[in-house]
Amino acid sequence: MRPGWRTSNEQLEALVRSHLTPESRVLDLGCGRGGVVELFWRDVKLAAGLDPDEPSLAERRTRGMPVITGRGEDLPFAGDTFDLVVSVWVLEHLRTPERVLGEVQRVLRPGGHFVFLTPNLRNPLLAFNRLGRALPQLQRRLVPRLYGRVEADTFPVQYRANTERTIRALAGRVGMAVSELRVVRDPTYLAFNGLMFRASVISDGLLPASWGIHLLGDLERPKTS
C-alpha cells in the first residue's frame, strides 16, 4: 500500500472534522444505528440524526444524541438550520435524489456543507449488488461483508446518484457547488482475510482510477445567492 493511504471511512472522518467547530449544528441524514457523527456529537453545539427506519433508531449505539423518524425528501427542519449535513451509505438508496439534495440545500445555512460517502457505480463490484436484487439470499450474505451491516440494515438500492457526472449535475440543479468530489480506492472493502486483501490490492491497482469503489463528496451551499 502507498505511504499515508487511508480507508474510505478514515477519509470521510477527516473531511467531516475539517468542517467542525464547537458552534457547529450537524445533521446525520440516514443515521441508522450510528455512524461517523457519533464520534463527535458531544463536541458540537447540536448534533441530530434522522432516519426513516424506526427499528434502527430504536437500536442506536449512542444514547443521548437526539434522533427523529423522517425522510430526506421532506426534512422536518426549518431552513438555514445546519452548518453540516452528513450522509453515509444513503445516496445509493434514493429514488428521488434531486428532491433530497434540494431539501439538504434548504436546511443548510449559507456556506454550509453536505458531506457524503456512497458507492461508485463505475466500479465492477456494484454488479454484485445489482445481482443481489435478483438473488436476495446472495445479497444477505454479501452486505454484512461489504458494508459491515447486519441483515436488517439491507435496503433496496437505486444508484440514481452514484457517478461523478450525475452528482455534479444534481448539485447544479439544486444550487449547490461541488467543493470536492473524489474517487476512493479502498481494497479493505473485500478484506475478508489476508489473502483476499492482497488480491483486492492487486485488482484495485489494475482498474482505472475513476473506477474506485467509493465516491466521497463535499457539496457547499453558496454563501450568497
DASUL-V936227 format. One record per helix or strand of 2 or more residues. SS is the DSSP state (H for helix, E for strand). FROM is the first residue (numbers start at 1). TO is the last residue. If there is no record, write none. Layout:
# DASUL-V936227
[[SS:FROM:TO] [SS:FROM:TO]]
This chain:
# DASUL-V936227
[[H:8:17] [E:25:29] [H:36:39] [H:41:43] [E:46:51] [H:54:58] [E:66:69] [H:72:74] [E:82:88] [H:91:93] [H:97:107] [E:108:119] [H:126:134] [H:136:147] [H:151:153] [H:164:173] [E:176:184] [H:187:190] [H:194:206] [H:209:211] [E:214:221]]
